Structures are given as C-alpha cells and as structure tokens.
Amino acid sequence: MPQKFDLDSDAKLDYAIDWSAWLGVDTISESSWEAGDGITIATDPAPSSTATRTTVWLSGGTVGESYNVTNHIVTVGGRADDRTIWIYVREA
C-alpha cells in the first residue's frame, strides 16, 4: 500500500522513503524517481539518496487530482525494488 501525502497546489515539498527495514545491512547504490503527467519532480533541489533513504521534491499538479510517484532503487548487494507514494493535490 503506497504512503499517502497531501501537496498544496502552490507548494514545492520534499517526500522521503526510508528503506532501512527492507535493506537490512545492504545499502542503496542507485535511486531514480518517476511521476505521472501533471506533477513535477524538481531538479533544484534534485532527488537525492543516502545509504538507506531516498528523497524527492515535488510541485504542481491539479487540485483534486492524485498522482503516483515511484522510486526505483538498486542496492550495493544487487537487489532492486520499487516503492510508490501517492500524492493528493489540494488547495490550502
């Protein structure tokens, strides 16, 4: 089940996924994000990652619409997986 978050239509906010429970002693070596049309993955600041956590900055979207944003990681140990967050755009 994806994590669910609200995003004000005029905001640019960061959203993070903590992979530590799934990773165990493994660590993240690569991370990429994908979002559907209508919501923007910011490039300033750009998506980032640590050994166990990934972060993306999002903006835009249409009020009343929801968007799936997916993070794909590859680990040092060679595993790969995806996690999806669900963003609902609202007017504050």
C-alpha positions as CSV (number, residue, x, y, z in Angstrom):
1,M,0.0,0.0,0.0
2,P,1.6,3.3,-1.0
3,Q,2.2,6.0,1.5
4,K,-0.3,8.9,1.1
5,F,0.6,12.6,1.3
6,D,-1.1,15.9,0.5
7,L,0.5,18.6,-1.6
8,D,-0.8,22.2,-1.8
9,S,-1.1,23.3,-5.4
10,D,1.3,26.2,-4.8
11,A,3.9,24.3,-2.8
12,K,7.2,22.6,-3.6
13,L,7.8,20.0,-0.9
14,D,10.2,17.1,-0.1
15,Y,9.0,13.5,0.3
16,A,11.2,10.6,1.5
17,I,11.2,6.9,1.6
18,D,13.0,5.1,4.4
19,W,14.3,1.8,3.0
20,S,16.2,0.8,6.1
21,A,13.9,-2.0,7.3
22,W,13.9,-3.6,3.8
23,L,17.6,-3.2,3.3
24,G,18.9,-4.8,6.4
25,V,22.7,-4.4,6.2
26,D,22.6,-3.7,2.4
27,T,22.7,-0.1,1.2
28,I,21.4,2.0,-1.8
29,S,23.7,2.5,-4.7
30,E,21.3,3.9,-7.3
31,S,17.9,5.7,-7.0
32,S,15.6,7.1,-9.6
33,W,12.1,8.6,-9.5
34,E,9.2,8.6,-11.9
35,A,6.0,10.6,-11.8
36,G,2.9,10.6,-14.0
37,D,2.0,13.6,-16.2
38,G,0.8,16.7,-14.3
39,I,3.1,16.6,-11.3
40,T,6.7,17.8,-11.4
41,I,9.8,16.2,-10.0
42,A,12.0,19.2,-9.1
43,T,15.6,19.4,-10.3
44,D,16.5,22.2,-7.8
45,P,16.9,20.6,-5.3
46,A,17.3,17.4,-7.2
47,P,16.2,14.0,-5.9
48,S,18.8,12.6,-3.5
49,S,19.6,9.5,-1.5
50,T,21.7,8.2,1.4
51,A,22.6,4.7,2.2
52,T,19.1,4.0,3.5
53,R,16.8,6.8,2.5
54,T,15.6,8.5,-0.8
55,T,14.1,12.0,-1.2
56,V,12.3,13.7,-4.0
57,W,10.9,17.3,-4.3
58,L,7.5,17.6,-5.9
59,S,5.4,20.5,-7.2
60,G,2.5,21.2,-9.4
61,G,-0.5,19.0,-10.1
62,T,-4.2,19.8,-10.5
63,V,-6.3,20.5,-7.4
64,G,-8.5,17.4,-6.6
65,E,-6.2,15.0,-8.6
66,S,-4.0,12.3,-7.2
67,Y,-0.6,11.1,-8.6
68,N,1.6,8.1,-8.1
69,V,5.3,8.8,-7.8
70,T,7.6,5.8,-7.8
71,N,11.1,5.4,-6.5
72,H,13.3,2.6,-8.0
73,I,16.5,1.6,-6.2
74,V,19.3,-0.7,-6.8
75,T,21.4,-1.8,-3.9
76,V,25.1,-2.5,-3.4
77,G,24.2,-6.2,-3.0
78,G,22.5,-6.2,-6.4
79,R,18.9,-6.2,-5.3
80,A,16.3,-3.9,-7.0
81,D,12.9,-2.7,-5.8
82,D,10.2,0.0,-6.2
83,R,8.1,1.9,-3.7
84,T,5.3,4.2,-4.7
85,I,3.9,7.2,-2.8
86,W,0.5,8.7,-3.6
87,I,0.2,12.5,-3.7
88,Y,-3.2,14.2,-3.5
89,V,-3.1,17.8,-4.6
90,R,-5.3,20.2,-2.6
91,E,-5.8,23.9,-2.2
92,A,-4.8,25.1,1.3
